């Protein structure tokens, strides 16, 4: 499924998971679309940089998860790699959407979609880019007839937690998990 999501907000009738697209600060100027192969290296670096700059990798530049974050081509081969671009065509965010039971699904059940590795360039934060990407994932899950959308998040990602809750996601602590010893991930879910 390859389509572009406009995030011009309520003025165009676009809707997010629980209402008009765009944030309380106004609509995003980002357009969300499927990534192109020639963008994979840039996307990998954008995602890695967002996690590094956000202090989300326990071992910094030496963290083994950086390899996964930089492997945009691998994600695109097994899931839908989405990007957000601003009005000038600059890539400002990315997320990986996994339909029901794809190889990149970590917590999704049979009738749920999942998204992973949501990242927004530091220069674009606070402009509704993350919201546009999450909304695009919810739209894709609905289009596939899925009943829910789930995600895992680091407990330190407070700004992301506020976004998810504003969009109607709720904490699902019974699904929290430990991908490696000593590191917990929280989960959220949205009923579609």
Secondary structure, DSSP 8 states (H G I E B T S, - for coil): ----EE---GGGT-EETTEESSBTTB----EEEE--GGGHHHHHHHHHHHHHHTT--TTGGG-THHHHHH-HHHHHHHSEEEEEE-TTS-EEEEEEEE-TT-TT-SS--TTEEEEEEEEE-GGGTTTTHHHHHHHHHHHHHHHTT-SEEEEEEETT-HHHHHHHHHTT-EE-GGG-EEEETTEEEEEEEEE-
